[in-house]
């Protein structure tokens, strides 16, 4: 999750679904087969192309980046402590602490396989220890 190579993830999904190249070319219309192969090898692609891939492959590739932000972005200042002199953004405000099932599974895997202790997970990924304990109680009932 730390290093994202979106092209290889797209290729993996194409292979899983066994989608024929002709269908991909028909969907992307102005692309050639070599341009599609170039995207498979690319670490990053344009967002409008990523949106098309997400639709074609019925998979939210943007979620990979969202999960990366949740796990690896530095903690910002508390919005409640902002002074009135700071302008508010016209962009939508999304909560950072909405954890997906994949993130919960990732954290629990670190804990169960003894790769990291709760304190280490909390420190590295900025997830409150109480939240991790709640996940353990909820998803690992034998503990």
ChimeraX attribute file (.defattr): number of C-alpha atoms within 10 A of each C-alpha:
attribute: neighborCount
match mode: 1-to-1
recipient: residues
	/A:1	12
	/A:2	11
	/A:3	7
	/A:4	13
	/A:5	15
	/A:6	21
	/A:7	20
	/A:8	16
	/A:9	16
	/A:10	20
	/A:11	16
	/A:12	13
	/A:13	16
	/A:14	18
	/A:15	11
	/A:16	10
	/A:17	11
	/A:18	9
	/A:19	13
	/A:20	10
	/A:21	14
	/A:22	10
	/A:23	11
	/A:24	18
	/A:25	15
	/A:26	11
	/A:27	14
	/A:28	15
	/A:29	9
	/A:30	8
	/A:31	12
	/A:32	14
	/A:33	12
	/A:34	9
	/A:35	12
	/A:36	17
	/A:37	13
	/A:38	12
	/A:39	20
	/A:40	20
	/A:41	17
	/A:42	13
	/A:43	13
	/A:44	14
	/A:45	15
	/A:46	8
	/A:47	10
	/A:48	9
	/A:49	12
	/A:50	19
	/A:51	15
	/A:52	13
	/A:53	20
	/A:54	15
	/A:55	13
	/A:56	15
	/A:57	17
	/A:58	11
	/A:59	13
	/A:60	13
	/A:61	17
	/A:62	14
	/A:63	11
	/A:64	15
	/A:65	15
	/A:66	15
	/A:67	19
	/A:68	16
	/A:69	14
	/A:70	20
	/A:71	21
	/A:72	14
	/A:73	13
	/A:74	11
	/A:75	10
	/A:76	7
	/A:77	8
	/A:78	7
	/A:79	8
	/A:80	6
	/A:81	7
	/A:82	11
	/A:83	8
	/A:84	7
	/A:85	6
	/A:86	7
	/A:87	8
	/A:88	10
	/A:89	7
	/A:90	6
	/A:91	6
	/A:92	6
	/A:93	8
	/A:94	7
	/A:95	8
	/A:96	14
	/A:97	11
	/A:98	10
	/A:99	14
	/A:100	13
	/A:101	9
	/A:102	11
	/A:103	16
	/A:104	16
	/A:105	13
	/A:106	12
	/A:107	22
	/A:108	21
	/A:109	13
	/A:110	16
	/A:111	17
	/A:112	12
	/A:113	9
	/A:114	10
	/A:115	11
	/A:116	16
	/A:117	13
	/A:118	19
	/A:119	13
	/A:120	15
	/A:121	20
	/A:122	17
	/A:123	12
	/A:124	13
	/A:125	16
	/A:126	17
	/A:127	19
	/A:128	14
	/A:129	15
	/A:130	11
	/A:131	12
	/A:132	19
	/A:133	14
	/A:134	11
	/A:135	16
	/A:136	18
	/A:137	12
	/A:138	11
	/A:139	13
	/A:140	12
	/A:141	8
	/A:142	7
	/A:143	7
